[in-house]
Structure formats: structure tokens, C-alpha cells
Amino acid sequence: MPDPIEFENIVADHFMNSGYQVEKTAKSYDYGVDLFVFKGDEKIAIQVKMYDSRKVNHEAVMNLFAAQKYYNCSSSIIITSGKLTKDAMEVAKKLGVIVWENWFPDSSMPNSSSFMDVDFFFKFLWENYVMPLNGKDLVRENGSKNTMLEVNWDFLKRMTSNNKIQKLPIEIFRKVIIYLVEHGEIERDKINEMFIKRASSGISLILSQNPYIQLIKKPKMKLVLNKQLYDDLLRNR
């Protein structure tokens, strides 16, 4: 069984083998981050926990999320050989911190591969279907419209059907896509839990502007992933 330093090196090697550049932090000033990994515009803050019977608590999750924002990272991941406490997992889901539990290369590669696939999928959708909406009107069946005023890699700014300007951070779209891939569908109520400004209707409208995601309106409005197209995309990436 590796010691904590060796385990961190295993994690670093895994990301390097996946095409990422890896930067280790100075332990006295890491703010909860052990590794930064880079690929293209992506910068991920990673916290590595070599735990057995002990569990990762919610404070570790909150510290990592704060560090993600402080260092302007696109996302963050807690990687542990053990598990998270129940409240730590709830905090991670709320903040969008990605969790790899019981991780070790031989047994847990599907978890890490799954994250890489979701990340690729999100970037593919954003670049090919969301960013081209810049300057366009999205019209609902009732005739109301949303105007996309600006779309970039940080946020989407829109004018709502009530003529109000709203800026939606890219993180909320990423959270919705992660949930959608993991569960196959997501209801508007769940999106509103993720984003307190209650923009689920607009987010659903925007994310349904591609063949991979379908907007279902009855009995409850929800987004549904076209699993066949998603799997085909990953096979041919």
C-alpha cells in the first residue's frame, strides 16, 4: 500500500498519462490543493487524500472549492482511496466539486475515465452548440424569447422574456451536464437547487439546442440525454 506522497504521485502520473500537464503545490501554501492539472483552457484543482478507515469531511470539500475560486480554476476534484462523509458528499454535490471515492488505478479507472468523458462532452457542447448562439434569439412555443447577448468560456449573458439581463456562469451549465450524464435526465426543480437564481427554464432552453439533449415538457419539464448519440460521440472522439 503506498504512503500519502506515493499516492499523490500515482494520481499525478494518471493525469500526465491522460495528456494533462501537472503542477504540484508547495505544501505550506497549498490552500487545500495538492495538484493543478492543465489541458488547453482547462485548469483543475485537485486534493488527494490517502485515507483508509478515516473519511474526508465537509471542511476539506469547502476548502477545495474556495481554492478553486481563488486560483481561477475551471473545476476541482477530491480524489481519495477512502470515502467521504455523508455531509461532505452533500456539500460536494451542492458546490459542484467532483468526487472520486475508493480510487486506485486498477479498481477505479472507470470513475476517472467517466469524468474525462463528461468534461469532453461539456466542452464539445459549449463550443459547438452554445457559443454559436451568441446574438441569436431562442423562441419558445408560446412566442416568448430569450436573446443571447454574450457567450464565452466564463458566462452566458441573456435578455429574458421579461426584458431583464441575466448573467449565467458557465459552472451551472457544467453542473447540469455532469448530473445529466450521471443520471440520464434532470428536472427543472433539480436545476433550481443547483442555482439559487432560479433560471432553470432558460438553462433548459439553452442546453436543448443540440441533438444530444431533449427538452421534455410534460408531465414535468426536464432534460433527457440521448444516450446513443452520447456514446457514439465518445467512441469517435
N, C-alpha and C positions, 0 to 999 in steps of 0.2 A: 504494500500500500504506500503510495507516495506521501511525502510530507507536504505542508501547505505551499512551500515555494516550488516544489516539483510539480504540484498540481496546477499552479498558476502557469508554469512553463508549458505544461501539456495543453492548457487552454490556448495559450499564445500560439503554440505550434499548429493547433487545429485551425485557427483563423488565418495564419500565414499560408497553410496548405489550401485554404479556401479562396486565396487570392487577395487577402487583406494585408495592408501594412499595419504593423503592431508597434505601439509605443508604451513602454512600461513607465509607471509613475514613480516619483520619489516618495518613499513610504511616509516621511514625516509631513508631507503636504499634499496627500492624495485626495482629501475630502471625500473619502469613501470609494474612490476609483482606483482599481489596480491596473487596468489596461485601457488604452484608447486604441480602437482599430479603425482604419480608414480604407475607403474604396470609392473613387470618384467624389461625388458631393456628400457622401455618407461619412458620418463620424459617430461612432458608438462608444459610450462609456460602459465599462464592464467591471463588475465587482465579483471577485472569486472567493468562495467560501468552502474550505475543505473541512466539512463537518460530518460527524457520524451520528451519534445519538442526539447531539445538540441541534436545535433548529434555528434558522435565520429569523430574526424578529422584525417587527414593522419599522423600527427605527433605522435599520440598515436599508430598507427599501426607501424610506423617506429621504435619507441622506444621499442615496444614489440619485434619486430624482432631482434633488436640489443641485447636485453636482452636474447632472445632465444639463440643466438650465444654465448654471454658472459657466460651464465650458462651451456653451452653444453647440451641444451635440444633437444629432437628429433623433437618437433613441438611446435606451440604456437596457442592459441585461444583467440580472443576477444569475450567476452560474454556481451551483452548489452540488457537492457529492451527496448531500443530505436532502432535507426538506425545509419548507417554510412553515411558520406557524399559521393558523387559520386567519388571524387578523392581518398578518403580513401579506398573505395571498390576496386578501380583500383590498388592502391598500395598493398592492401592485396592479390589480385589475383596474382600480379607480384611476390611478395615475398613468396607466399605460406602460409600466415597467415590465419588460419581458422577463419571464422566469424559466430557467432550465433546472428542474429538480432532478435528483438522483442521476446527475450527469457524470458519465465517464465514457471515453471514446468508444469502447467496444459495445456497451449496452445502450448508449444514449445518442448515437449518431442520428437516428431518425428525428429526434427532437430538434437538434441543431439544423439538420437539413430542412426541416419544416420551416424554421424561422427564415432561412435563406430564401426559400421559395416564396414565402409571403412577402418578404422585403422586395424581391424581384418583381412580384406581381403588382405590388402597390406602385412602385416606380414606373412600371410599364403602363399602368392605367393613368397615372398622373400625367406622364409625359405625352402619351398618345391620345388620351381622351378628355382629360380635364383641362390641361393647359391650352389646347386649341379652342376651348370655349371662351377664351378671353375676348371681350367685346360683343359677345352674342347674347341673344335673348332666349331663355328657356320658357316655353309657354305650356301651361297646364291645360287639361281638358276643359276646365271652366273658363279659359281665356286669360287668367291672371298670369303674370310673367315675372321672372327673375332676370335681371340684367347682370352679366358677369363683367365687372368693371376692371378687375385686375387679377391675374393668376400668376403666381410664381412659386418658387420652392420653399417659401415661408408661409404664405397665406393665400386665401382666395377672398377677394372683396366683391360683394354683390350689392345690387339695389333690390330690395324685396318688393313684393307685390303691393306693399303699403308705402312704397317710396322711401324706405329707410335704408341707410347704408350700413352694412354689417361686414366686419372682417372675421373670417373663419380661419383659425390657424391650421396649418397642414397636419398637425398632430391629431386633431379629431378625426380627420379622414383616415389617417393611418390606423387609429384605434378601431374604427368601424370595419376596415378591411381585414384586420387581424381577427376580429371577432367573427366576421362573416366567413372567413376561410376555416376557422376552427369549428364553427357550428353549422355552417351551411345557409343560415338565414339570420336576420336581425330585425327586430320590430322597432318601430319609432320610439316606443317607451324606453327601450334599452339605450338608444342613441341619446335620448334626453337625460338619462342617468349619467352618461359619459360627458355631456356638455351642458352646463347649467344654464346657458343662454337659450336653450330650447330652440334649436334650429334644425330639428330632425326632418321636417318637411323639405327644407331647402337642400340639406345634405343628401337626403334620399333622391331628390330630383337630379342633383348633380351627378351622383355616383351611378345612376341608372342610365346615363348617356353612353353606354357601351354594350356590346353583345354579351359580356361576361356576367353582368348583374341585371336582374329583372326586378322591376318595382311591382309588387302585388298590392292592391288597394283594399280587397275585401277577403275575409271579414275584418282583418286588421292590416293597416299599412305596414309593409315590411319589404326588405331587400332580400332577394334569393340569389345565391351563387349558381351559375351554370357550371356544374362540376365537370362535365365532359369537356367544355371549351377550356376550362382552367387546366385540367390535366393535359390536354393537347398542347396548350401553350408551354407548360413546363417541360414536356417531352421534347419540344422543338426549339427550346430557348438556345 
